[in-house]
Amino acid sequence: MKRIFLFLFLAGVMGTTLQSCREESTGDKIEDAADDIGDAAEDAVD
């Protein structure tokens, strides 16, 4: 019985950790893409 609860707890912690890391990297990618577009627009104006 203890093993089942321990397994579920560890699976929940790992799932939460992996999901939070993935969200941050996706946000960073979007922010980087927006910065690149902004830089390209400034270069086009110059």
Phi and psi in degrees as a GROMACS rama.xvg file:
@    title "Ramachandran Plot"
@    xaxis  label "Phi"
@    yaxis  label "Psi"
@TYPE xy
-62.3708  -39.7237  LYS-2
-62.7982  -38.3468  ARG-3
-64.1195  -46.434  ILE-4
-65.8797  -39.1813  PHE-5
-63.5412  -43.6988  LEU-6
-62.1789  -44.9251  PHE-7
-63.8276  -40.0613  LEU-8
-63.5259  -47.6173  PHE-9
-64.2499  -38.9875  LEU-10
-63.8126  -39.8424  ALA-11
-65.4887  -42.7372  GLY-12
-64.374  -44.8199  VAL-13
-64.8258  -41.0981  MET-14
-63.0316  -42.2045  GLY-15
-65.0619  -43.63  THR-16
-63.2075  -47.0279  THR-17
-66.4267  -36.9444  LEU-18
-68.8792  -41.3563  GLN-19
-67.607  -36.3048  SER-20
-66.5691  -41.0046  CYS-21
-64.875  -39.9061  ARG-22
-64.0336  -40.5643  GLU-23
-65.4406  -42.9749  GLU-24
-67.1738  -34.9422  SER-25
-66.2279  -42.515  THR-26
-62.9047  -39.6018  GLY-27
-64.9751  -39.7929  ASP-28
-63.4582  -41.7767  LYS-29
-65.1805  -42.6024  ILE-30
-64.3388  -41.4083  GLU-31
-63.7353  -40.3838  ASP-32
-64.9789  -39.952  ALA-33
-65.4989  -39.2746  ALA-34
-63.9519  -41.4686  ASP-35
-63.4102  -40.4746  ASP-36
-65.3306  -40.927  ILE-37
-63.4073  -41.5593  GLY-38
-65.0046  -40.0811  ASP-39
-65.415  -37.4216  ALA-40
-67.6784  -39.8883  ALA-41
-64.8411  -41.5164  GLU-42
-64.0155  -37.0761  ASP-43
-67.1745  -35.6856  ALA-44
-69.4381  -38.4097  VAL-45
